[in-house]
Amino acid sequence: MPEKHTMVARYYQDFIRLSSLEPCLLFHTGGHWREITVRTNAQGQTMAIVYFHPQMMTAEEVAVHKAELVAYFTQGPGSVCQLDSLFFQESRMTRCTHEESPYQLLYGQPYIYEEVLGFQFRISADAFFQVNRTAAQVLYDTVRDLCVPVRKEGAAQSKPGGTLLDICCGTGAIGIIASPRVDRVIGIELIEQAVRDAKHNAALNNVGSCEFLPGKAEVVLPALMTQLSSAPGVVTAVVNPSRAGLHPRVVRALRNQPAIRRLVYVSCKPDGEAMRNFRELCCAPDQEKKLTGPAFTPTLAVPVDMFPHTPHCELVLLFERNMTESDVHHRAEKQQNGGAMAETSTVDDVFDDTYREKEGKKPARILVWRNIIMMSLLHIGALYGLLLIPSASWLTLGWTAVCYMISALGVTAGAHRLWSHRSYKASFPLRVFLALGNSMAFQNDIYEWARDHRVHHKYSETDADPHNAKRGFFFSHIGWLLVRKHPDVIEKGRKLDLGDLRADPVVMFQRRYYKLSVVLLCFVVPTVVPWYFWGESLAVGYFVPGLLRFTVVLNATWLVNSAAHMWGNRPYDKTINPRENPFVALSAIGEGFHNYHHTFPFDYATSEFGCKINITTAFINLMCFLGLARDRKSVSRDMIAARIQRTGDSSYKSG
């Protein structure tokens, strides 16, 4: 860390001690002064950004403390820091954009300038720019050489030409640095101030071949790709997204554009959502996901150590695909004539670490008395079913076990691993069987179950999690069904792209006739079969294979939400709550390896130990053997070992 950064932080700390206001360490505990961001450049210019929580203060009261801050850093003890720019942002959230709460220039220049690889860049308060200048030069030089390598012809170097598509371009650094080697650069960036900086930087460096477009890449890119399909020369794309990775529609637009022969992906978190991006760029064409273009092949990976002595490392990956000019022309013509398939969603089940719970008072819990009464009666009926077990025949007990297994598989192999996570593909007959089993389980229809489960993974242990385990065992086990959903659960659920579920006729048929299917499969069939075929009493048939079996399956599933989030080891990721719980794995036929599952949600086995205490995995393997399932997704041993070493709690035991 530069000495100047340490100095500014130390003097800011002293200022807070002198201030009449308290620091804001946690939003709900009050306080006002928050963190400070410090930027410096090679010339020694320094920009400081102070974040402030106004709480209930008026604008006039805040103005007094802003004046004190300016006086301290310009005339008081802090003047030794020699700040060139002092910004102030009022923020009631963990992070705010300039549009949500403008950065206020209290003193000095609105920008500082940095030089990288001979190019000048203007940096504003809210623009992203690498703070390690030396490492940034290595990073951008690496990216430039992978995007547009220079060809040598004799003693001279030739310009590769073509178009460079710079997605998530920020202040335009990559595109501008690479511009001398291409005919045209098109940058896309969400933050409008960064786009203004990028345009200014292009003019500052006399680069006239750069164009920068504001907006979401998933909105701008598809229309742009239609224009580029007829552009002369090769189109190369470079993407430099945030830790959340690329939006699925951006990945599909890149994958399905035949003109893109070379793709450079700069990842600051390659083991997160970016890994899903990598798989979709490189997998075989998949009509279901609308990945119709030829697959990319990863040909080179270059790590760049941005912050020595820390775990942070940028990974620059080069993807290429070999296509003849006739292939490119044919595919481009097919797209222009409407041959490209419409887009659909991919599974959105990766934890979103950008979500922040809303401040202020939590919404009141609203009891759902219908559910409370029904659940109470159900468990009373199940207890009565226990008393009837001695009077039940062995055939009835065997039938109860069969119903338990069918309904459990309808949840574990069906609603969970197939429809929520798309961890394998199932044939139509198998999907019908699993849908019937799901109706027998009576845990909401497949569409609603999968939607809530994806929200659970994406916002785990937050207000947006339907069964947030941080609210206690009872709530995460059954209480969440007895109250109205938190508003964030509803809001986030509506924002998920569930097109893959709507496109499955089995899912939508079951949803349409769900109530009828539940009455028949959860209650009538378990009751009538033993009565009709071997003369069991209707009372035993209703209370044992009916209510008792139904209640046990419910509680086994609920234990995954409660016990498996509270008790057990965390050998794969100690930073999350889900645990490895053998008892839950046994009762829920394989769903108790929960630390593994939340670390690698796309693995069809939800465990690295195959069929061990995992009947669901054995069932899926059998279906694949019979030709009823295929394309099981799994995690490599190397990836598992690397994750254990990096984030595990040291409790790992193989096998």
C-alpha positions as CSV (number, residue, x, y, z in Angstrom):
1,M,0.0,0.0,0.0
2,P,1.4,3.4,-0.9
3,E,2.6,5.5,2.1
4,K,0.2,8.3,1.0
5,H,-2.8,6.0,1.4
6,T,-1.7,5.1,4.9
7,M,-1.2,8.8,5.8
8,V,-4.6,9.9,4.5
9,A,-6.3,7.0,6.4
10,R,-4.5,7.9,9.6
11,Y,-5.4,11.6,9.5
12,Y,-9.0,10.7,8.6
13,Q,-9.1,8.5,11.7
14,D,-7.8,11.5,13.8
15,F,-10.5,13.7,12.3
16,I,-13.2,11.3,13.4
17,R,-11.8,11.3,16.9
18,L,-12.0,15.1,16.9
19,S,-15.5,15.2,15.4
20,S,-18.7,15.5,17.5
21,L,-20.2,12.7,15.4
22,E,-19.6,8.9,15.9
23,P,-18.3,6.6,13.2
24,C,-20.8,4.4,11.5
25,L,-19.5,0.8,11.9
26,L,-22.8,-0.9,11.4
27,F,-25.8,0.8,9.9
28,H,-28.3,-0.4,12.5
29,T,-26.1,0.9,15.4
30,G,-26.1,4.5,14.2
31,G,-23.1,6.8,13.6
32,H,-22.2,8.9,10.6
33,W,-18.6,8.8,9.4
34,R,-17.9,5.7,7.3
35,E,-14.9,4.6,5.2
36,I,-12.6,6.6,3.0
37,T,-11.3,5.7,-0.4
38,V,-7.9,7.0,-1.5
39,R,-6.6,7.1,-5.1
40,T,-3.1,8.2,-6.1
41,N,-1.3,8.3,-9.4
42,A,2.3,8.1,-10.6
43,Q,2.6,11.9,-10.3
44,G,1.6,11.9,-6.6
45,Q,-1.9,13.4,-7.2
46,T,-4.3,12.2,-4.5
47,M,-8.1,11.9,-4.5
48,A,-10.0,11.1,-1.3
49,I,-13.6,10.1,-1.1
50,V,-15.3,10.2,2.3
51,Y,-18.6,8.2,2.8
52,F,-21.1,9.6,5.3
53,H,-24.4,8.2,6.7
54,P,-26.7,11.2,7.4
55,Q,-29.1,9.2,9.6
56,M,-31.8,11.8,10.5
57,M,-29.7,14.9,10.0
58,T,-31.0,17.8,7.9
59,A,-29.0,19.1,4.9
60,E,-28.0,22.2,6.9
61,E,-26.6,20.0,9.7
62,V,-24.7,17.9,7.2
63,A,-23.2,21.0,5.6
64,V,-21.7,22.0,8.9
65,H,-19.7,18.8,9.1
66,K,-18.7,18.9,5.5
67,A,-17.2,22.3,6.1
68,E,-15.3,20.9,9.2
69,L,-14.0,18.1,7.0
70,V,-12.7,20.5,4.3
71,A,-11.1,22.8,6.9
72,Y,-9.3,19.9,8.5
73,F,-7.8,18.6,5.2
74,T,-7.0,22.1,3.7
75,Q,-6.1,24.2,6.7
76,G,-5.8,21.9,9.7
77,P,-3.6,18.9,10.6
78,G,-4.8,16.9,7.5
79,S,-3.4,19.6,5.2
80,V,0.0,17.7,5.2
81,C,-1.8,15.0,3.1
82,Q,-1.9,17.6,0.2
83,L,-5.1,16.3,-1.3
84,D,-5.7,17.3,-4.9
85,S,-9.4,16.2,-4.7
86,L,-11.8,15.7,-1.8
87,F,-15.2,14.1,-2.5
88,F,-18.1,13.4,-0.2
89,Q,-21.0,11.0,-0.7
90,E,-24.0,10.6,1.5
91,S,-24.9,7.0,1.6
92,R,-27.6,5.1,3.4
93,M,-26.6,1.8,1.8
94,T,-23.4,-0.2,1.7
95,R,-22.7,1.1,-1.8
96,C,-24.4,3.8,-3.9
97,T,-23.8,4.7,-7.5
98,H,-23.4,8.4,-8.5
99,E,-26.9,8.4,-9.9
100,E,-28.3,7.1,-6.5
101,S,-26.3,9.6,-4.4
102,P,-24.0,12.0,-6.3
103,Y,-20.4,12.4,-5.4
104,Q,-20.0,16.0,-4.0
105,L,-16.7,17.7,-4.8
106,L,-15.8,19.6,-1.6
107,Y,-12.3,20.7,-2.6
108,G,-9.8,20.6,-5.5
109,Q,-10.0,19.1,-9.0
110,P,-12.9,16.8,-10.1
111,Y,-10.5,14.3,-11.7
112,I,-7.0,12.9,-11.4
113,Y,-5.1,11.5,-14.4
114,E,-3.1,8.3,-14.7
115,E,-0.7,7.1,-17.4
116,V,-0.6,3.4,-18.4
117,L,1.5,2.0,-21.3
118,G,1.9,5.5,-22.8
119,F,-1.8,6.5,-22.7
120,Q,-3.4,9.1,-20.4
121,F,-6.7,8.3,-18.5
122,R,-9.0,10.6,-16.6
123,I,-10.3,9.0,-13.4
124,S,-13.5,10.4,-11.7
125,A,-14.7,9.6,-8.2
126,D,-17.0,6.7,-9.2
127,A,-15.1,5.3,-12.1
128,F,-13.4,1.9,-11.7
129,F,-9.7,1.9,-12.4
130,Q,-7.0,-0.5,-11.2
131,V,-5.3,1.0,-8.1
132,N,-2.0,-0.9,-8.6
133,R,-0.6,1.0,-11.5
134,T,2.4,-1.3,-12.1
135,A,0.3,-4.5,-12.0
136,A,-2.3,-2.7,-14.2
137,Q,0.3,-2.2,-16.9
138,V,1.1,-5.9,-16.9
139,L,-2.6,-6.8,-17.0
140,Y,-3.5,-4.5,-19.8
141,D,-0.4,-5.4,-21.8
142,T,-1.3,-9.1,-21.5
143,V,-4.9,-8.5,-22.5
144,R,-3.9,-6.4,-25.5
145,D,-1.5,-9.1,-26.8
146,L,-4.1,-11.8,-26.4
147,C,-6.9,-9.7,-28.1
148,V,-4.8,-8.5,-31.1
149,P,-1.4,-10.1,-31.3
150,V,0.9,-8.3,-33.7
151,R,2.0,-10.2,-36.8
152,K,5.5,-9.8,-38.0
153,E,6.1,-9.6,-41.7
154,G,9.8,-9.5,-42.4
155,A,11.3,-6.7,-40.3
156,A,8.0,-4.8,-40.0
157,Q,4.9,-5.4,-38.0
158,S,1.5,-5.5,-39.6
159,K,-1.7,-4.2,-38.1
160,P,-4.2,-7.0,-37.4
161,G,-7.2,-4.8,-38.0
162,G,-10.8,-5.8,-37.5
163,T,-13.2,-4.8,-34.7
164,L,-12.5,-5.0,-30.9
165,L,-15.7,-5.3,-28.8
166,D,-14.9,-4.1,-25.3
167,I,-17.7,-5.3,-22.9
168,C,-17.8,-3.8,-19.4
169,C,-15.2,-1.3,-20.6
170,G,-15.1,1.0,-17.6
171,T,-13.1,4.2,-18.5
172,G,-12.1,2.6,-21.8
173,A,-8.6,1.5,-20.8
174,I,-8.4,-1.8,-22.6
175,G,-10.0,-0.5,-25.8
176,I,-7.9,2.6,-26.0
177,I,-4.7,0.8,-25.3
178,A,-5.5,-1.8,-28.0
179,S,-6.8,0.8,-30.5
180,P,-3.6,1.2,-32.6
181,R,-3.9,-2.5,-33.6
182,V,-7.5,-2.6,-34.8
183,D,-9.7,-0.6,-37.2
184,R,-12.5,0.0,-34.7
185,V,-13.2,-0.3,-31.0
186,I,-16.8,-0.4,-29.5
187,G,-17.1,-0.3,-25.7
188,I,-20.2,-1.0,-23.6
189,E,-20.5,0.2,-20.0
190,L,-23.4,0.5,-17.5
191,I,-22.1,3.5,-15.5
192,E,-22.7,6.6,-17.5
193,Q,-20.0,8.7,-15.8
194,A,-17.5,6.0,-16.8
195,V,-18.7,6.2,-20.4
196,R,-18.2,10.0,-20.3
197,D,-14.7,9.4,-18.9
198,A,-14.0,6.8,-21.7
199,K,-15.0,9.2,-24.4
200,H,-12.9,11.9,-22.8
201,N,-9.9,9.5,-22.6
202,A,-10.3,8.6,-26.3
203,A,-10.2,12.3,-27.2
204,L,-7.3,12.9,-24.8
205,N,-5.2,10.3,-26.5
206,N,-6.3,11.4,-30.1
207,V,-8.0,8.0,-30.7
208,G,-10.8,8.5,-33.2
209,S,-11.6,4.9,-33.8
210,C,-13.3,4.3,-30.4
211,E,-17.0,4.4,-29.8
212,F,-18.5,3.9,-26.3
213,L,-22.1,3.0,-25.6
214,P,-23.9,3.4,-22.3
215,G,-26.3,0.7,-21.0
216,K,-26.6,-2.9,-19.9
217,A,-24.5,-5.2,-22.0
218,E,-27.3,-7.8,-22.2
219,V,-29.6,-5.1,-23.7
220,V,-27.1,-3.3,-26.0
221,L,-25.1,-6.4,-27.2
222,P,-27.8,-8.4,-29.1
223,A,-28.7,-5.5,-31.4
224,L,-25.1,-4.6,-31.9
225,M,-24.2,-8.1,-32.9
226,T,-26.7,-7.9,-35.7
227,Q,-24.8,-4.9,-37.1
228,L,-21.4,-6.5,-36.6
229,S,-22.4,-9.7,-38.4
230,S,-21.7,-7.9,-41.7
231,A,-18.7,-5.9,-40.6
232,P,-15.4,-6.5,-42.5
233,G,-12.6,-8.3,-40.7
234,V,-12.5,-10.5,-37.6
235,V,-14.4,-9.4,-34.5
236,T,-12.5,-9.9,-31.3
237,A,-14.3,-9.5,-27.9
238,V,-12.8,-8.8,-24.5
239,V,-15.0,-8.9,-21.4
240,N,-13.9,-7.6,-18.0
241,P,-17.0,-8.1,-15.8
242,S,-17.5,-7.7,-12.1
243,R,-17.3,-10.6,-9.7
244,A,-20.9,-11.6,-10.6
245,G,-19.7,-12.5,-14.1
246,L,-21.5,-11.9,-17.4
247,H,-25.3,-11.9,-17.7
248,P,-26.5,-15.2,-19.4
249,R,-27.9,-13.2,-22.4
250,V,-24.5,-11.6,-23.0
251,V,-22.9,-15.1,-23.0
252,R,-25.4,-16.3,-25.5
253,A,-25.0,-13.3,-27.7
254,L,-21.2,-13.8,-27.8
255,R,-21.5,-17.6,-28.3
256,N,-24.1,-17.3,-31.1
257,Q,-22.2,-14.6,-33.1
258,P,-20.1,-16.4,-35.7
259,A,-18.0,-13.4,-36.5
260,I,-16.4,-13.5,-33.0
261,R,-13.4,-15.9,-33.5
262,R,-11.4,-14.7,-30.5
263,L,-12.6,-13.9,-26.9
264,V,-10.5,-12.7,-24.0
265,Y,-12.2,-13.0,-20.6
266,V,-10.6,-11.1,-17.7
267,S,-11.9,-12.6,-14.4
268,C,-11.4,-11.3,-10.9
269,K,-13.2,-14.3,-9.4
270,P,-12.8,-17.3,-11.8
271,D,-14.3,-19.8,-9.3
272,G,-17.6,-17.9,-9.0
273,E,-20.2,-17.2,-11.6
274,A,-17.5,-16.8,-14.2
275,M,-17.0,-20.6,-14.2
276,R,-20.6,-21.0,-15.5
277,N,-19.8,-18.4,-18.2
278,F,-16.7,-20.5,-19.2
279,R,-18.8,-23.7,-19.4
280,E,-21.4,-22.1,-21.6
281,L,-18.8,-20.7,-23.9
282,C,-17.2,-24.0,-24.4
283,C,-20.0,-26.6,-24.1
284,A,-21.4,-28.4,-27.1
285,P,-24.3,-26.6,-28.9
286,D,-27.4,-26.8,-26.6
287,Q,-30.8,-26.1,-28.2
288,E,-32.4,-26.0,-24.8
289,K,-30.2,-23.1,-23.6
290,K,-30.1,-21.6,-27.1
291,L,-26.4,-21.9,-27.3
292,T,-26.4,-22.5,-31.1
293,G,-23.0,-21.2,-32.1
294,P,-19.8,-23.2,-32.4
295,A,-18.1,-23.8,-29.1
296,F,-15.1,-21.8,-28.0
297,T,-11.9,-23.6,-26.9
298,P,-9.8,-22.3,-24.0
299,T,-6.3,-22.1,-25.4
300,L,-4.4,-20.0,-22.8
301,A,-4.7,-18.8,-19.2
302,V,-2.5,-16.1,-17.8
303,P,-2.7,-15.2,-14.0
304,V,-1.8,-11.6,-13.1
305,D,-1.0,-11.0,-9.4
306,M,-2.7,-7.6,-8.9
307,F,-2.0,-7.5,-5.1
308,P,1.1,-9.4,-4.0
309,H,0.9,-11.2,-0.7
310,T,-2.9,-11.4,-0.9
311,P,-5.2,-14.2,-2.4
312,H,-6.4,-11.8,-5.1
313,C,-5.3,-12.7,-8.6
314,E,-6.8,-11.7,-12.0
315,L,-7.1,-14.5,-14.5
316,V,-6.9,-13.7,-18.2
317,L,-8.3,-16.5,-20.4
318,L,-8.1,-16.7,-24.2
319,F,-10.9,-18.6,-26.0
320,E,-10.7,-19.3,-29.7
321,R,-12.8,-21.2,-32.2
322,N,-11.8,-22.5,-35.6
323,M,-14.2,-21.7,-38.4
324,T,-13.7,-21.3,-42.1
325,E,-14.8,-18.1,-43.8
326,S,-17.7,-20.0,-45.5
327,D,-18.8,-21.2,-42.0
328,V,-18.9,-17.7,-40.7
329,H,-20.7,-16.4,-43.8
330,H,-23.3,-19.2,-43.6
331,R,-24.0,-18.8,-39.9
332,A,-24.2,-15.0,-40.2
333,E,-26.6,-15.3,-43.2
334,K,-28.7,-17.8,-41.2
335,Q,-29.0,-15.4,-38.3
336,Q,-29.9,-12.5,-40.5
337,N,-32.7,-14.6,-42.1
338,G,-34.2,-15.5,-38.7
339,G,-32.4,-18.9,-38.3
340,A,-31.0,-18.1,-34.9
341,M,-33.2,-19.4,-32.1
342,A,-34.8,-17.1,-29.5
343,E,-33.1,-16.6,-26.3
344,T,-34.0,-18.4,-23.0
345,S,-32.6,-18.3,-19.6
346,T,-29.9,-20.3,-17.8
347,V,-30.3,-21.3,-14.2
348,D,-29.8,-18.4,-11.9
349,D,-28.6,-20.2,-8.7
350,V,-25.2,-18.7,-7.9
351,F,-25.0,-16.6,-4.7
352,D,-25.2,-12.9,-5.3
353,D,-22.8,-11.2,-2.9
354,T,-23.9,-7.7,-4.1
355,Y,-27.3,-8.0,-2.5
356,R,-27.7,-5.9,0.7
357,E,-30.6,-6.1,3.1
358,K,-32.7,-2.9,3.4
359,E,-32.0,-0.8,6.4
360,G,-34.6,0.2,9.0
361,K,-37.4,-1.7,10.7
362,K,-38.1,-5.2,9.5
363,P,-41.6,-5.8,8.1
364,A,-44.1,-7.3,10.6
365,R,-44.7,-11.0,10.4
366,I,-48.2,-11.8,9.1
367,L,-49.5,-15.2,10.2
368,V,-51.2,-17.4,7.7
369,W,-53.8,-19.1,9.9
370,R,-55.0,-21.5,7.2
371,N,-51.5,-23.0,7.0
372,I,-51.1,-23.0,10.7
373,I,-54.3,-25.0,11.2
374,M,-53.6,-27.3,8.3
375,M,-50.0,-28.1,9.5
376,S,-51.3,-28.7,13.0
377,L,-53.9,-31.1,11.8
378,L,-51.5,-32.8,9.5
379,H,-49.0,-33.5,12.3
380,I,-51.7,-34.7,14.7
381,G,-52.9,-37.1,11.9
382,A,-49.3,-38.3,11.5
383,L,-49.0,-39.0,15.2
384,Y,-52.2,-41.1,15.0
385,G,-50.7,-42.9,12.0
386,L,-47.7,-43.9,14.2
387,L,-50.2,-45.5,16.6
388,L,-51.7,-47.5,13.7
389,I,-48.4,-49.0,12.5
390,P,-48.7,-52.2,14.6
391,S,-52.1,-52.9,13.0
392,A,-50.8,-52.3,9.5
393,S,-49.9,-55.3,7.3
394,W,-46.4,-55.8,6.0
395,L,-47.7,-55.1,2.5
396,T,-49.0,-51.8,3.7
397,L,-45.7,-50.9,5.3
398,G,-43.9,-51.9,2.1
399,W,-46.3,-49.7,0.1
400,T,-45.6,-46.8,2.5
401,A,-41.9,-47.2,1.8
402,V,-42.6,-47.2,-1.9
403,C,-44.7,-44.0,-1.7
404,Y,-42.0,-42.4,0.5
405,M,-39.4,-43.1,-2.1
406,I,-41.5,-42.0,-5.1
407,S,-42.5,-38.7,-3.4
408,A,-38.9,-38.1,-2.1
409,L,-37.4,-38.6,-5.6
410,G,-40.0,-36.3,-7.1
411,V,-38.4,-33.6,-4.9
412,T,-34.7,-34.5,-4.8
413,A,-34.2,-35.9,-8.4
414,G,-37.0,-33.8,-9.9
415,A,-37.8,-30.4,-8.5
416,H,-34.3,-30.0,-7.0
417,R,-31.5,-31.4,-9.1
418,L,-33.3,-31.5,-12.5
419,W,-35.6,-28.5,-12.6
420,S,-34.0,-26.1,-10.0
421,H,-30.3,-26.6,-11.0
422,R,-30.5,-28.3,-14.4
423,S,-27.7,-30.6,-13.3
424,Y,-28.6,-33.3,-15.7
425,K,-31.1,-33.9,-18.6
426,A,-34.1,-36.2,-18.4
427,S,-36.2,-37.8,-21.1
428,F,-39.9,-37.1,-21.4
429,P,-41.0,-40.4,-19.6
430,L,-38.6,-39.7,-16.7
431,R,-39.8,-36.1,-16.4
432,V,-43.4,-37.3,-16.2
433,F,-42.5,-39.8,-13.5
434,L,-40.7,-37.2,-11.5
435,A,-43.6,-34.7,-11.9
436,L,-46.0,-37.4,-10.6
437,G,-43.7,-38.0,-7.6
438,N,-43.5,-34.3,-7.0
439,S,-47.3,-34.1,-6.8
440,M,-47.3,-37.1,-4.4
441,A,-44.9,-35.1,-2.2
442,F,-47.2,-32.0,-2.2
443,Q,-44.5,-29.4,-1.6
444,N,-45.8,-26.8,-4.1
445,D,-45.7,-27.4,-7.9
446,I,-42.4,-27.7,-9.7
447,Y,-42.4,-24.2,-11.0
448,E,-42.9,-22.6,-7.6
449,W,-40.6,-25.0,-5.9
450,A,-37.8,-24.3,-8.4
451,R,-38.3,-20.6,-8.3
452,D,-38.1,-20.4,-4.5
453,H,-35.1,-22.7,-4.4
454,R,-33.2,-20.6,-6.9
455,V,-33.9,-17.5,-4.8
456,H,-32.7,-19.4,-1.8
457,H,-29.3,-20.1,-3.4
458,K,-28.9,-16.7,-4.9
459,Y,-29.7,-14.8,-1.7
460,S,-28.9,-17.5,0.9
461,E,-29.2,-16.5,4.6
462,T,-30.6,-13.0,3.8
463,D,-34.1,-11.4,3.9
464,A,-34.5,-12.5,0.3
465,D,-34.0,-16.2,1.3
466,P,-37.5,-17.8,1.7
467,H,-36.3,-20.0,4.6
468,N,-33.5,-17.8,6.0
469,A,-31.7,-20.0,8.6
470,K,-30.4,-16.9,10.4
471,R,-34.0,-16.5,11.6
472,G,-33.7,-19.7,13.7
473,F,-34.4,-23.4,13.4
474,F,-38.2,-23.2,13.7
475,F,-38.5,-20.5,11.0
476,S,-36.2,-22.3,8.5
477,H,-37.8,-25.7,9.2
478,I,-41.5,-24.9,9.1
479,G,-42.1,-21.4,10.3
480,W,-41.5,-19.8,6.8
481,L,-44.6,-21.6,5.6
482,L,-46.8,-20.2,8.4
483,V,-46.1,-16.5,7.7
484,R,-46.3,-14.2,4.6
485,K,-43.1,-14.1,2.6
486,H,-40.7,-11.3,3.2
487,P,-41.2,-8.6,0.5
488,D,-37.6,-9.2,-0.7
489,V,-38.3,-12.8,-1.4
490,I,-41.2,-11.8,-3.6
491,E,-39.3,-9.1,-5.3
492,K,-36.3,-11.2,-6.1
493,G,-38.4,-14.2,-7.2
494,R,-40.2,-12.0,-9.8
495,K,-36.8,-10.9,-11.2
496,L,-35.6,-14.4,-11.9
497,D,-35.6,-15.6,-15.5
498,L,-37.7,-18.8,-15.4
499,G,-38.0,-19.2,-19.1
500,D,-36.5,-22.7,-19.0
501,L,-39.3,-23.8,-16.7
502,R,-42.1,-22.2,-18.7
503,A,-40.6,-23.9,-21.8
504,D,-41.0,-27.4,-20.3
505,P,-44.5,-28.8,-21.1
506,V,-44.4,-31.3,-18.2
507,V,-43.7,-28.5,-15.7
508,M,-46.5,-26.3,-17.0
509,F,-49.0,-29.2,-17.3
510,Q,-48.4,-30.2,-13.7
511,R,-48.8,-26.5,-12.6
512,R,-52.1,-26.3,-14.4
513,Y,-53.6,-29.4,-12.8
514,Y,-51.6,-29.4,-9.6
515,K,-54.4,-29.4,-7.1
516,L,-56.2,-32.3,-8.8
517,S,-52.9,-34.3,-9.1
518,V,-52.2,-33.7,-5.3
519,V,-55.6,-35.0,-4.3
520,L,-55.2,-38.1,-6.4
521,L,-51.5,-38.9,-5.9
522,C,-50.8,-37.6,-2.3
523,F,-54.0,-38.9,-0.7
524,V,-56.3,-41.1,-2.8
525,V,-53.7,-43.4,-4.4
526,P,-51.8,-44.2,-1.2
527,T,-55.1,-44.8,0.6
528,V,-57.0,-46.8,-2.0
529,V,-54.2,-49.2,-3.3
530,P,-53.8,-51.2,0.0
531,W,-57.5,-51.2,0.6
532,Y,-58.3,-52.4,-2.9
533,F,-55.5,-54.9,-3.5
534,W,-55.0,-56.6,-0.1
535,G,-57.9,-55.6,2.0
536,E,-56.3,-53.1,4.3
537,S,-58.6,-50.8,6.2
538,L,-59.2,-47.4,4.7
539,A,-58.2,-45.8,8.1
540,V,-54.8,-47.5,8.1
541,G,-54.4,-46.7,4.4
542,Y,-55.2,-43.0,4.9
543,F,-53.1,-42.4,8.1
544,V,-50.0,-44.6,7.4
545,P,-49.0,-44.5,3.7
546,G,-51.1,-41.3,3.4
547,L,-50.6,-38.7,6.2
548,L,-47.7,-40.3,8.1
549,R,-45.6,-40.8,4.9
550,F,-46.5,-37.3,3.6
551,T,-45.5,-35.7,6.9
552,V,-42.2,-37.6,7.2
553,V,-41.2,-36.6,3.6
554,L,-42.1,-33.0,4.4
555,N,-39.9,-32.9,7.5
556,A,-37.0,-34.7,5.8
557,T,-37.0,-32.0,3.1
558,W,-37.3,-29.2,5.7
559,L,-34.3,-30.6,7.6
560,V,-32.2,-29.6,4.6
561,N,-33.3,-26.0,5.1
562,S,-32.8,-26.0,8.9
563,A,-30.5,-28.7,10.3
564,A,-28.2,-28.8,7.3
565,H,-27.7,-25.0,7.6
566,M,-26.9,-25.2,11.3
567,W,-25.1,-28.4,12.3
568,G,-22.2,-30.1,10.7
569,N,-18.8,-29.5,9.1
570,R,-17.9,-27.0,6.3
571,P,-15.0,-28.7,4.5
572,Y,-15.5,-26.9,1.2
573,D,-16.4,-23.3,2.2
574,K,-16.3,-22.1,5.8
575,T,-17.6,-18.7,4.9
576,I,-21.2,-20.0,4.3
577,N,-23.7,-21.5,6.7
578,P,-24.7,-24.8,4.9
579,R,-23.1,-27.9,6.5
580,E,-22.3,-31.5,5.8
581,N,-25.0,-33.4,7.8
582,P,-25.0,-37.3,7.4
583,F,-28.4,-37.6,9.3
584,V,-30.1,-35.2,6.8
585,A,-28.4,-37.0,3.9
586,L,-29.9,-40.3,5.1
587,S,-33.4,-39.0,5.8
588,A,-33.5,-36.8,2.6
589,I,-32.0,-39.6,0.4
590,G,-28.8,-37.7,-0.4
591,E,-29.5,-34.0,0.2
592,G,-27.5,-33.5,3.4
593,F,-24.1,-32.8,1.8
594,H,-25.1,-29.2,1.9
595,N,-21.8,-27.4,2.2
596,Y,-20.7,-29.1,-1.0
597,H,-24.0,-28.4,-2.7
598,H,-24.0,-24.6,-2.0
599,T,-20.3,-24.5,-3.1
600,F,-21.0,-26.4,-6.3
601,P,-24.8,-26.2,-6.9
602,F,-24.5,-27.4,-10.5
603,D,-23.1,-30.9,-9.6
604,Y,-25.8,-33.5,-10.2
605,A,-24.6,-35.7,-7.2
606,T,-24.6,-32.8,-4.6
607,S,-21.6,-34.7,-3.2
608,E,-18.2,-35.8,-4.3
609,F,-18.7,-39.3,-2.8
610,G,-21.0,-40.7,-5.4
611,C,-23.8,-42.9,-4.2
612,K,-22.7,-43.0,-0.5
613,I,-25.7,-42.2,1.6
614,N,-27.1,-40.8,-1.6
615,I,-30.0,-42.8,-3.1
616,T,-30.9,-39.9,-5.4
617,T,-27.5,-40.0,-7.1
618,A,-27.9,-43.8,-7.5
619,F,-31.3,-43.3,-9.0
620,I,-30.0,-40.7,-11.6
621,N,-27.1,-43.0,-12.4
622,L,-29.5,-45.9,-13.0
623,M,-31.7,-43.7,-15.3
624,C,-28.6,-42.8,-17.3
625,F,-27.7,-46.5,-17.6
626,L,-31.2,-47.1,-18.9
627,G,-31.0,-44.3,-21.4
628,L,-33.6,-42.1,-19.7
629,A,-31.2,-39.4,-18.5
630,R,-27.9,-37.9,-19.8
631,D,-25.4,-35.0,-19.5
632,R,-24.7,-35.2,-15.8
633,K,-22.8,-32.2,-14.6
634,S,-20.0,-32.7,-12.1
635,V,-17.0,-31.0,-10.6
636,S,-13.4,-32.0,-11.3
637,R,-11.3,-33.4,-8.5
638,D,-8.7,-30.6,-9.0
639,M,-11.4,-28.0,-8.6
640,I,-12.7,-29.6,-5.4
641,A,-9.1,-29.9,-4.0
642,A,-8.3,-26.3,-4.7
643,R,-11.5,-25.1,-3.1
644,I,-10.9,-27.3,0.0
645,Q,-7.5,-25.8,0.4
646,R,-8.6,-22.2,-0.1
647,T,-11.9,-21.9,1.8
648,G,-12.4,-25.2,3.7
649,D,-12.5,-25.5,7.5
650,S,-9.8,-28.2,7.7
651,S,-12.4,-30.9,8.5
652,Y,-12.2,-32.6,5.1
653,K,-12.0,-36.4,5.1
654,S,-11.9,-38.2,1.7
655,G,-14.6,-40.9,1.3
